């Protein structure tokens, strides 16, 4: 019997996980599998529908990724997105060609046939395109159900066999009715029931963690942020006191952070935390290092070194190391199918781990996006103050001090950040912003204070809105607020005489400056 879930075959798109997440938002479990998954393995898992994701390749190229054609003999509904749609065209004897004009960004589809896939949509709808190739000949048994100016086969369907393909990306928010389209496919066409909840994720994870860990001990690195806290509470539920929490104060945390975190864990969650003061080790290790990637790798390596030392001290062997890696960290550090998408940044919790790592890694949140982790935190009854905390990168303030990290820069940055967050919270914007933070610039500028000339540091303020950190817009903070922030930082933080505001969005910039 078919089970109530959707299999997503991954052809390497940066958006593949968004498809999985959107379907889970609809209340249907979905999981990503490699595009070349064996048909027998797939059939054993009995999905109710299959989605073929987008991908960076061209189906016109020899050796480009394909799925097992036998999936079309299963009779399951199939939905191809972008590369997935082009692959359908190729398999069913249509034709795909490299387009002269790359279609990237917003486009309007004109719906030609009122198919079930488009129920609830108007004749013209805004969608998000990102493709070079396009279908130029309809595959056998298919009809065109929507066009754009540039794509004569923007959406195709074989309604007898419930096989659909769209050239655009319904999973990204810029496709305004994208979620309706996915719902139409998953609920109406594939007949999945919308009964999956975060509670099921907790139950499944606990089962899976117990099976994997057995009676072994797990060393869990907590950082005070929402990800590692949620992970620790989840692990504590699964394995109780076999969870050993270690909190390394690397000196790169925000002001007062270490004390507050320790207090929260012991008092509220009844989880014991070993607080380790490694400030000097990190500061010495980072001395004179300018390069952002080198900083991340150094921090990652030092983390592991300290962990190993701590683990050795513990009685019995600690076999596992748990990390609160989230999906965006994974995609930005490595391509999901080992394909050609470039490494954007090495997030220390993924890329910087030494090869001879003596622990087995456990990453219970690696399939989730930030807002899903927050939902999970709410479900695990963590406090709102913690659940709605803005993200803070693993390498901490080190990637917000451009150039070498020094004690002086850290002290200045901690104070400036404290002021900024205080102002943002007072303005009632803390939860509306994805992140707001200060960056210490390695330049000095001239200023005047009283009658004296000053030659001091510049602080950049960064505030962004975002859904999942994959894209972000600079926040249009009110001028009055910016004025207060600037006045207070310059007046209250010794060593700063200038504040600038970052007005760049992601892409092409990233959220952090390093
Ligand atoms: P970027 O700067 O790549 O950041 O746009 C996207 C999100 O990831 C956070 N970030 C990190 N998190 N280790 C982490 O755990 C890292 O090395 C790292 N670098 C960036 C960043 O704060 C933002 O939320």
Boltz pocket constraint, residues with backbone or C-beta under 6 A from the ligand:
constraints:
  - pocket:
      binder: B
      contacts: [[A, 296], [A, 329], [A, 332], [A, 345], [A, 346], [A, 347], [A, 348], [A, 349], [A, 391], [A, 392], [A, 393], [A, 394], [A, 395], [A, 435], [A, 469], [A, 506], [A, 509], [A, 510], [A, 511], [A, 512], [A, 513], [A, 514]]
      max_distance: 6.0
